[in-house]
Amino acid sequence: QKEVEQNSGPLSVPEGAIASLNCTYSDRGSQSFFWYRQYSGKSPELIMFIYSNGDKEDGRFTAQLNKASQYVSLLIRDSQPSDSATYLCAVNIGFQKLVFGTGTRLLVSP
Amino acid sequence: DGGITQSPKYLFRKEGQNVTLSCEQNLNHDAMYWYRQDPGQGLRLIYYSQIVNDFQKGDIAEGYSVSREKKESFPLTVTSAQKNPTAFYLCASRPGTGDYEQYFGPGTRLTVT
């Protein structure tokens, strides 16, 4: 079992819809969870992090964490074509390291 | 203008040659990291350093070497022993104690033929 798993997609949503991206992780000791956005040919950009169970909102983005189920998700409301990118989930392993999922490609159509 | 810089953006080398990728940060971050990214495989950790003059191997360190002589610099050398060096190389840094999030530089795309 991979340490961090994501569906590779593509996840296709129409403009204005809610995009829901999911991630599961294997280490029950993980405490910190991150979502990065990566446009094609570019480096990852941190968009959200969450440490506690529940929801965390930042503008159109909401991160959701359920440690009991080892599940973290990212919701993007009012999706825009500019949101089309690959979204990487990352989970801390110990203090020093993050483990990244392989990413979910999101396509938002006008 | 704070940030992480990597140079060059594109690099081409012949097989058998060593090549050094530059990574510099002026964020005063303690920890620095090197990853490689291949299509469909996500980011894989090569080396990381928590403090000056100390570094640890990541998951795929074979064929690579690093140094951390200054807090702001963490160069990566891809040696001729690396069997598949063509990849997108990403440098990242983390603020320090109590902070887990990492911030990435723009990356260097290395092509070896």
Interface residues (C-beta under 8 A of the other chain):
Chain A: S8 Q31 S32 F34 Y36 K42 S43 P44 E45 L46 F49 L88 A90 N92 F95 Q96 K97 L98 F100 G101 T102 G103
Chain B: A31 Y35 G40 Q41 G42 L43 L45 Y48 Q50 Q56 G58 L90 Y100 E101 Q102 Y103 F104 G105 P106 G107
